[in-house]
C-alpha cells in the first residue's frame, strides 16, 4: 500500500497520531499536495456516507475530522 493510500485509510479510520507522518511520506514519494488533499477529502466523503448509513456515529466523524486537520496542517504551506 502506498503512503497515499495509507493517508486515506488513516483519515477514514481517524488515526490522528499517524496522519501527519503519512502525509509527509506521501509528499516524499512525490505525490502532489493537491492530490493528497483530494484523497483526504475523498476519505471524509466515505466517513460521511458511513454516518448517513448509520454505520458510524458523531464521535467517529469528529475523530476523522481531527485526523484530516492534522494532515491539512502538513499540506497548508504547500497549497
N, CA and C of each residue as an Amber inpcrd file, in Angstrom:
protein
   237
   0.8560000  -1.1790000   0.0000000   0.0000000   0.0000000   0.0000000
   0.9020000   1.2420000   0.0000000   0.6010000   2.1770000  -0.8710000
   1.3870000   3.4100000  -0.9440000   1.0630000   4.3150000   0.2450000
   1.9390000   5.2620000   0.4920000   1.6950000   6.2290000   1.5730000
   0.4030000   6.9930000   1.3130000   0.1300000   7.2820000   0.0320000
  -1.0980000   7.9990000  -0.3250000  -2.3230000   7.2030000   0.1160000
  -2.3330000   5.8980000  -0.1810000  -3.4530000   5.0530000   0.2370000
  -3.5280000   4.9550000   1.7590000  -2.3650000   4.9220000   2.3930000
  -2.3340000   4.8770000   3.8550000  -2.9120000   6.1570000   4.4550000
  -2.6560000   7.2940000   3.8120000  -3.2160000   8.5710000   4.2780000
  -4.7330000   8.4980000   4.2500000  -5.2910000   8.0550000   3.1260000
  -6.7530000   7.9750000   3.0070000  -7.3350000   7.0440000   4.0640000
  -6.7170000   5.8960000   4.2540000  -7.2020000   4.9390000   5.2430000
  -7.0950000   5.5060000   6.6560000  -5.9940000   6.1840000   6.9390000
  -5.8040000   6.7550000   8.2780000  -6.8390000   7.8350000   8.5750000
  -7.1320000   8.6810000   7.5960000  -8.1590000   9.7130000   7.7980000
  -9.5130000   9.0480000   8.0130000  -9.8280000   8.0970000   7.1540000
 -11.1210000   7.4110000   7.2570000 -11.2920000   6.7330000   8.6150000
 -10.2030000   6.2020000   9.1550000 -10.2640000   5.4960000  10.4360000
  -9.9170000   6.3740000  11.6320000  -9.6720000   7.6680000  11.3840000
  -9.4130000   8.6010000  12.4770000  -8.1000000   8.3700000  13.1990000
  -7.0810000   7.9640000  12.4840000  -5.7600000   7.6950000  13.0720000
  -4.9570000   8.9940000  13.1610000  -5.3650000   9.8530000  14.0670000
  -4.8140000  11.2000000  14.1950000  -3.3040000  11.2060000  14.4170000
  -2.7980000  10.2730000  15.1920000  -1.3820000  10.2880000  15.5670000
  -0.4440000   9.9920000  14.4060000  -0.9170000   9.3090000  13.3620000
  -0.0110000   8.9190000  12.2790000  -0.2330000   9.6750000  10.9780000
  -1.3070000  10.4330000  10.8820000  -1.6460000  11.0830000   9.6110000
  -0.5620000  12.0520000   9.1510000  -0.0510000  12.8760000  10.0330000
   0.9500000  13.8700000   9.6260000   2.1830000  13.1920000   9.0310000
   2.6510000  12.1250000   9.6630000   3.8160000  11.4070000   9.1410000
   3.5070000  10.7500000   7.7990000   2.3080000  10.2110000   7.6570000
   1.9270000   9.5870000   6.3900000   1.8280000  10.6180000   5.2730000
   1.2750000  11.7830000   5.5780000   1.1910000  12.8550000   4.5810000
   2.5960000  13.2630000   4.1500000   3.4920000  13.4140000   5.1100000
   4.8750000  13.7650000   4.7670000   5.5080000  12.6670000   3.9200000
   5.2160000  11.4180000   4.2460000   5.7330000  10.2980000   3.4550000
   5.2180000  10.3190000   2.0320000   3.9380000  10.6410000   1.8620000
   3.3640000  10.7320000   0.5160000   4.0130000  11.8710000  -0.2610000
   4.2630000  12.9800000   0.4070000   4.9620000  14.0980000  -0.2380000
   6.3730000  13.6730000  -0.6400000   7.0430000  12.9530000   0.2370000
   8.4000000  12.4850000  -0.0400000   8.4320000  11.5150000  -1.2210000
   7.3280000  10.7750000  -1.4230000   7.2240000   9.8630000  -2.5640000
   6.9390000  10.6110000  -3.8630000   6.7010000  11.9170000  -3.7620000
   6.4700000  12.7200000  -4.9570000   5.0160000  13.0110000  -5.2730000
   4.1230000  12.6430000  -4.3860000   2.6970000  12.9040000  -4.6090000
   2.4300000  14.3890000  -4.3910000   1.7740000  15.0550000  -5.3440000
   1.4750000  16.4880000  -5.1880000   0.5260000  16.7480000  -4.0090000
   0.7320000  17.8800000  -3.3520000  -0.0730000  18.2420000  -2.1830000
  -1.5630000  18.2750000  -2.5100000  -1.9180000  18.7960000  -3.6810000
  -3.3400000  18.8820000  -4.0390000  -3.9630000  17.5010000  -4.1890000
  -3.2030000  16.5310000  -4.6910000  -3.7260000  15.1680000  -4.8180000
  -3.9140000  14.5290000  -3.4470000  -2.9850000  14.7920000  -2.5470000
  -3.1170000  14.2570000  -1.1850000  -4.3490000  14.8530000  -0.5180000
  -4.5390000  16.1550000  -0.6810000  -5.7230000  16.8130000  -0.1230000
  -6.9940000  16.2140000  -0.7150000  -7.0040000  15.9890000  -2.0210000
  -8.1770000  15.3890000  -2.6700000  -8.4500000  13.9960000  -2.1080000
  -7.4030000  13.2410000  -1.8290000  -7.5770000  11.9150000  -1.2420000
  -8.1650000  11.9790000   0.1530000  -7.7310000  12.9650000   0.9270000
  -8.2800000  13.1190000   2.2780000  -9.7420000  13.5560000   2.2180000
 -10.0710000  14.4120000   1.2600000 -11.4660000  14.8320000   1.0910000
 -12.3210000  13.6290000   0.7010000 -11.7850000  12.7950000  -0.1720000
 -12.4890000  11.5690000  -0.5700000 -12.7280000  10.6700000   0.6450000
 -11.7170000  10.5530000   1.5020000 -11.8530000   9.7360000   2.7130000
 -12.9430000  10.2920000   3.6240000 -13.0130000  11.6120000   3.7430000
 -14.0710000  12.2110000   4.5600000 -15.4400000  11.9820000   3.9310000
 -15.4960000  11.8980000   2.6120000 -16.7490000  11.5560000   1.9370000
 -17.2160000  10.1630000   2.3250000 -16.2730000   9.2320000   2.4140000
 -16.6000000   7.8690000   2.8510000 -17.1170000   7.8990000   4.2850000
 -16.4740000   8.7000000   5.1210000 -16.9150000   8.8360000   6.5160000
 -18.3440000   9.3830000   6.5540000 -18.6240000  10.3890000   5.7360000
 -19.9740000  10.9520000   5.6730000 -21.0040000   9.9360000   5.2160000
 -20.6300000   9.1240000   4.2310000 -21.5380000   8.0740000   3.7500000
 -21.8180000   7.0450000   4.8410000 -20.7750000   6.6750000   5.5750000
 -20.9580000   5.7140000   6.6670000 -21.8470000   6.3000000   7.7590000
 -21.6880000   7.5980000   8.0260000 -22.5300000   8.2560000   9.0250000
 -23.9860000   8.2550000   8.5640000 -24.2030000   8.5940000   7.3020000
 -25.5670000   8.6210000   6.7550000 -26.2240000   7.2500000   6.8060000
 -25.4050000   6.2090000   6.6470000 -25.9320000   4.8450000   6.6630000
 -26.0770000   4.2970000   8.0840000 -25.6800000   5.0850000   9.0760000
 -25.7840000   4.6410000  10.4580000 -24.6930000   3.6620000  10.8690000
 -23.6260000   3.5600000  10.0610000 -22.5320000   2.6400000  10.3720000
 -21.5670000   3.2250000  11.4010000 -21.4570000   4.5540000  11.4340000
 -20.6420000   5.2330000  12.4400000 -21.4680000   6.3700000  13.0290000
 -20.9650000   6.9410000  14.1020000 -21.7050000   7.9840000  14.7960000
 -20.8510000   9.2420000  14.9320000 -21.3990000  10.2670000  15.5530000
 -20.7360000  11.5720000  15.6400000 -19.3060000  11.4780000  16.1890000
 -19.0490000  10.7270000  17.2530000 -17.6650000  10.6850000  17.7530000
 -16.6550000  10.2150000  16.7020000 -17.0360000   9.2020000  15.9180000
 -16.1360000   8.7180000  14.8710000 -15.9280000   9.7650000  13.7870000
 -16.9780000  10.5160000  13.4830000 -16.8390000  11.5950000  12.4960000
 -15.8820000  12.6640000  13.0040000 -16.0020000  13.0140000  14.2710000
 -15.1250000  14.0360000  14.8470000 -13.6670000  13.5900000  14.8580000
 -13.4310000  12.3280000  15.1600000 -12.0640000  11.8100000  15.1730000
 -11.4880000  11.8430000  13.7550000 -12.2860000  11.4730000  12.7670000
 -11.8270000  11.5290000  11.3760000 -11.5340000  12.9700000  10.9640000
 -12.3660000  13.8990000  11.4040000 -12.1450000  15.3130000  11.0830000
 -10.8550000  15.8230000  11.7230000 -10.5590000  15.3810000  12.9300000
  -9.2960000  15.7680000  13.5770000  -8.1030000  15.2090000  12.8070000
  -8.2350000  13.9770000  12.3450000  -7.1550000  13.3700000  11.5590000
  -6.9340000  14.1580000  10.2750000  -8.0180000  14.5400000   9.6220000
  -7.9010000  15.3360000   8.3960000  -7.2200000  16.6640000   8.7050000
  -7.5890000  17.2730000   9.8100000  -6.9970000  18.5500000  10.1970000
  -5.4830000  18.4320000  10.3820000  -5.0380000  17.3440000  10.9740000
  -3.5950000  17.1160000  11.1460000  -2.9080000  17.0170000   9.7860000
  -3.5330000  16.3030000   8.8640000  -2.9580000  16.1650000   7.5290000
  -2.9200000  17.4780000   6.7770000  -3.9770000  18.2480000   6.8850000
  -4.0360000  19.5530000   6.2180000  -2.9760000  20.4820000   6.7990000
  -2.6930000  20.3400000   8.0810000  -1.6540000  21.1530000   8.7050000
  -0.2980000  20.9720000   8.0390000  -0.0090000  19.7580000   7.6040000
   1.2470000  19.4910000   6.8960000   1.2040000  20.0850000   5.4890000
   0.0450000  19.9930000   4.8500000  -0.0880000  20.4420000   3.4590000
  -0.2360000  21.9490000   3.3110000  -0.7580000  22.6080000   4.3260000
  -1.1220000  24.0280000   4.2230000  -0.0200000  24.9140000   3.6340000
   1.2310000  24.7950000   4.0660000   2.2630000  25.6620000   3.4760000
   2.5080000  25.3960000   1.9860000   2.0790000  24.2360000   1.5060000
   2.3370000  23.8530000   0.1170000   1.1790000  24.1620000  -0.8180000
   0.0450000  24.5480000  -0.2600000  -1.1500000  24.7920000  -1.0850000
  -1.2960000  26.2590000  -1.4320000
